[in-house]
Amino acid sequence: MTKIPGRQIRNLLLLIFLIFNHLTSVFGQQPTAASSTSVRPKPGTPPADFSKINFVLSGSPEISTPDPDTLPDANFRQYDPARRQKIDFGNLGNLGTAARPLFFETRPRLGFDAGVHANDLYLARPENLKFYRNAKSLSDVRYSRGLKQDDGEFAARFARTFTGGLNFSLDFRNINQLGQYRYQRAKHNALAVGGWLPIGKRYDVFLIFVKNTSKQEENGGILDDSDFGNASNISGPTDILVRWSDEKALSRHAGWDARLVHHLKIAGRDKLDSAGQIGRAGRKLVLSHTMDWSRQSYKFADENLENDTAFGIFNVDDRGIRHFLEIKKVENQLSLATFKPRKDGRSADRLAVGLLHRWFYRVWQEPELTVFSNVFLTGDLKFSPSEKIDFSANGNLGVLKNIGEYQISGKLKLNFGKAGEFRAGLLSQRFPPSLLSEKVFVSKRLIWQNDFQKPVENSLSASYAIPAIGFEMTGQTTLINNFIYFDANARATQTTQPVQISQISASENLHFGSFHFDNTLAFQTTNRAAVLHLPKWFSKNSLYFSGKIFKKAMLFDAGVDFRTNGSFAPDGYQPVVWQFYLTADSIPNPKPYTWLDAFVAFKVSNFRVFFRFENVSNLFWDKTTPFYQTLRYPQPPAAFRIGIRWRFLDGNVSEGAENQGDGNNKPPSGIGGRRPF
């Protein structure tokens, strides 16, 4: 039995004490029926539901989006980004490791791409930083940890609007996961910080800085899984041998991004009603400019090979392996947009045209340096005359050296009220092969150099949802010409045969009183199974009780999450080039594995807690079968996890209350006094 350190016991007891201390204070301060009606709140007092706050993004400050408070639901109790997806991503058996979609996804591509996407789930991006239109500060803190002191996940958001209208926003995320097996720690830090300053009535400027750092200890996966469940051979996962036992292999991805976004309203103004809210608004003309300066670096190194042949074609130097890539870029985008806002904060229509220029002034693929540019004409169209109809389209057309490249996407939403909602989507694109698929140097030696054709992808989807009964069904088909993949040697390869993927998924959330049964089923098939090794079906389900207890002061959830998928030959992962690759056809497909997690979660006011026991089957009835999503990287055995989240809203007022102050509770200048755009 593993001995739990005294420090860990003290921390856990302290956490439990703080939780119940908070609960006691909340329950003890519940107002009586008489007191809740005897005092009439002053005008401008924040509404009872503090969760109704809105945010905007730097690229479209004219669009205000609600940011609802979180419940103790699946989005809260599931801390792993790979499992927050509609269909789980496959990773390397540890939180924060390289991940890929097991339910095929088409990723939008425009121009040059390095081809490194194994850590995309964990990255902060400047375009996603939220700026909150609240009068006071907002803080949102989340933390979860496993039984080990070094297994932790932390996230924090902070936003504040100062006098004069300056809005400050910060989003920080950290993963530090030691893992169950030897030498597999993953560490991620993602920081996004920015400011939004409205100047006068016509000018808004955003300044954003983002930094991401990812480190992964690479053990190559386990050497043999025959010892699973054999207590006579091993005492725990750390006794299982790994392929790269020298514990020297390490991947590090790091980068920063500085972005300046500013919008100038050339024409158009808002007309306010007697309450200070937007009434009839005229058409507006806005000139926008975005400047982006970024640096990204990717490095893999193993300084002591110990005659290891597991690196295959990349083992070209007995002294060790090194693969280094650095990309520095300056990007400018200029656009002119016209739109007509509605009272609900959205645009009734929008038309924008522009020019995008990316200057890659340093692409250092050790030992080779390259300099080049991408130029695209851009266009956006949006039509939303009411809440029942919403259509948007986006087009990008390559010019100069990017002639022949394009990206076209479109979305349509029709709301039929209680009868449901129909959505359709289209993505068509032609783009150059990624840098790593065309050329790779390892230890300054050229491994391959290809002259691939540009891939062409077309994807069409349609879905119908009936929110009243929690039902949604989606169908999608994708056709890819000149598909690029990595073969059994982890070498980039292109097929001339068209690849088609057909998919269908359905979700149904049933409830009988306080008992809920949430279900998601998905199926996919391809005409080129030799180049796409993916499960044919997925099942993701939750069975739980959800209701209010303790005089309706606590929202309580308790139940189980379980998932399984069809058998398939899992891809391998080659950290030298940071790619998932096909495994040999002779490797047998694993049998379906039912992964079951038991959980308890609750919410009191703005405080939430979950307790989660994962992979229950490994503890009670199946101790010998490992579960693989990636070859040689088994998912972790049974483990316990605890998490908390606390949201502090500091007396925020909603937009509807911002202009209703009595003189003693006024919002800062630039928030209640002026609505941007």
Secondary structure, DSSP 8 states (H G I E B T S, - for coil): -----HHHHHHHHHHHHHHHHHHHHHHHT---HHHHHHS---TT---S-TT-EEEE-TT-TT--EEE----SSHHHH---GGGSSSS-EE-SSSTTS--EESS-------S------TTGGG---GGG--EE--SS-EEEEEEEEESSTT-EEEEEEEEEE-TTS-EEEEEEEEEEE--SSTT--EEEEEEEEEEEEEETTTEEEEEEEEEEEEEEE---SBS--TTTT-TTT-SSGGGS-BS-TT---EEEEEEEEEEEEEEEEEE--EEE-TTSSEEEE--EEEEEEEEEEEEEEEEEEES--TT--TTGGG---TT-EEEEEEEEEEEEEEEEEEEEE-TTSSEEEEEEEEEEEEEEEEEEETTEEEEEEEEEEEEEEEEEEETTEEEEEEEEEE-GGGTT-EEEEEEEEEE-GGG-EEEEEEEEEE----HHHHEEEETTEEEEE------EEEEEEEEEEEGGGTEEEEEEEEEEES-EEE-TTS-EEE-SS-EEEEEEEEEEEEEETTEEEEEEEEEEEES-TTT----SEEEEEEEEEEEEETTTTEEEEEEEEEEEE------EEETTTTEEE---TTS-------EEEEEEEEEETTEEEEEEEE-HHHHHT-SS---EEETTEE---SEEEEEEEEEE-TT---GGGTT---SSS---TTTSS----
